[in-house]
Amino acid sequence: MTATRIAIIPGDGIGKEVMKEAIKVLEVLQEQDHTLQIEATIFPWSSDYYLEHGRMMPNNALETLAQYDAILFGAIGDDRVPDDVTVWELIMPIRKQFQQYVNFRPIKSLSGIASPLANGKNIDFVIFRENAEGEYSNSGGRIYNDQPQEMTIQNTIMTRIGIENIVRAACNYAHKHHKTKITSATKSNAIIHSMKFWDEHTKRVLGNTSPTLQLESIYIDALVAYFVERPQDFEVVVASNLFGDILSDLGSALVGGLGLSPSANLNPEKEFPSMFEPVHGSAPNIAGKGIANPIAQIWSLALLFGHIGRPDVEELIVTAIEKVLREGSVKTADIGGQATTQEMGNAICEVIVAMKSIATGSD
């Protein structure tokens, strides 16, 4: 049996802490399931690496990562290094070089976690965020620095193929999971070039490939309000890079916070490795205190397993997370408890072991 190769990049801040718990879960899974053949390699690329070497990762890092089946990422960000350096010299090259044009974010109510919304029951939808172009393009510049006529231009780049790719991925997911509706985030009444282009090609792709799916196109300012007022009405949301980024964090807040929220940066064709990461960032204000919630990182590991063809393992991890939360005795501070990062990781591992024992009939 050929082993699946996983590259692990803990990164900065709480990324290092929560990644330890995800690795612990990975090790427990391998102990419990001998059909699970994983070869994991940890890479120290981070802000510490930058301060020592003058770069976020080695010159041949992308060639190295290309040899792996998937990447499990922690978090990046450190007060000692400018944010544009950490993002554009580590995360963005990986996403763009490996054509991870889908950012997939599940927005799902978990047992044991009360939504801040009174009507927040049964929230269960996904966001497909275009992940390779759009508003997050390093095209533009600044001139006349520090002079009265100082000006800057930041270009939004949208391509026909980029829109086709993200909309088609959203449609494929909708069909596979028996969804009936695609919601598109737009602002074409005011952003008359790029967002009209987005609307036209979203409608065209849906009509050509998925005529049975209903398309609703909603202006972004109204959509954020609807997320709060009626989140249970959504099934699959597709959005540009910036709009998807904002909607994803809002969606996470609806179901309990960023500490619970995973994400996947996908190359659906699997020509390149996909990358799986929590959305909470490096959280320097709590780094080193041992109180970060590792659920988002562990759930990201679950998404990784689904991507490599082990949905059974994905379901096992998510079920274990929900069981721990439902029992309620182990919760980190962000969700109303006092447990440490390690205690939460241990609790999830214990449930996985117990569930596997029941499944195999062992004591």
RAGI-V279546 format. One record per backbone hydrogen bond with DSSP energy under -0.5 kcal/mol. NH is the residue of the N-H (numbers start at 1). CO is the residue of the C=O. Records with the same first field share a line. If there is no record, write none. Layout:
# RAGI-V279546
NH: CO, CO
This chain:
# RAGI-V279546
4: 37
6: 4, 39
7: 70
8: 41
9: 72
12: 75
14: 282
15: 12
16: 13
17: 13
18: 14
19: 15
20: 16
21: 17
22: 18
23: 19
24: 20
25: 21
26: 22
27: 23
28: 24
29: 25
30: 26
31: 27
32: 28
33: 29
36: 33
37: 35
38: 36
39: 4
40: 38
41: 6
43: 8
50: 46
51: 47
52: 48
53: 49
54: 50
61: 58
64: 60
65: 61
66: 62
67: 64
68: 65
69: 5
70: 5
71: 274
72: 7
73: 71, 276
74: 9
75: 10
78: 81
81: 78
85: 82
86: 82
87: 83
88: 84
89: 85
90: 87
91: 86
92: 87
94: 90
95: 91
96: 92
97: 93
98: 94
99: 96
100: 95
101: 99
102: 266
103: 101, 129
104: 102, 264
105: 103, 127
107: 125
108: 106
109: 123
113: 110
114: 112
120: 117
123: 120
124: 122
125: 107
126: 235
127: 105
128: 237
129: 103, 127
130: 128, 239
131: 101
134: 157
136: 133
137: 135
139: 137
140: 138
141: 153
143: 151
147: 144
150: 147
151: 143
153: 141
155: 139
157: 134, 155
158: 156
163: 159
164: 160
165: 161
166: 162
167: 163
168: 164
169: 165
170: 166
171: 167
172: 168
173: 169
174: 170
175: 171
176: 172
177: 173
178: 175
179: 174
182: 214
183: 236
184: 182, 216
185: 238
186: 218
190: 187
191: 187
192: 190
195: 191
196: 191
197: 193
198: 194
199: 195
200: 196
201: 197
202: 198
203: 199
204: 200
205: 201
206: 202
207: 203
208: 204
209: 205
210: 206
213: 210
214: 180
216: 182, 214
218: 184, 216
220: 186
222: 219
223: 219
224: 220
225: 221
226: 222
227: 223
228: 224
229: 225
230: 226
233: 230
234: 231
236: 181
237: 126
238: 183
239: 128
244: 240
245: 241
246: 242
247: 243
248: 244
249: 245
250: 246
251: 247
252: 248
253: 249
254: 250
255: 251, 252
256: 253
257: 252
260: 257
261: 258
262: 260
263: 277
264: 104
265: 275
266: 102, 264
268: 266
270: 267
274: 69
275: 265
276: 71
277: 263
278: 73
279: 261
282: 76
286: 283
287: 283
289: 286
294: 292
296: 259
298: 294
299: 295
300: 296
301: 297
302: 298
303: 299
304: 300
305: 301
306: 302
307: 303
308: 304
309: 306
310: 305
313: 310
314: 310
315: 311
316: 312
317: 313
318: 314
319: 315
320: 316
321: 317
322: 318
323: 319
324: 320
325: 321
326: 322
327: 323
328: 324
330: 324
331: 329
333: 339
335: 332
336: 333
337: 332
339: 331
341: 290
344: 340
345: 341
346: 342
347: 343
348: 344
349: 345
350: 346
351: 347
352: 348
353: 349
354: 350
355: 351
356: 352
357: 353
358: 354
359: 355
360: 356
361: 357
362: 357
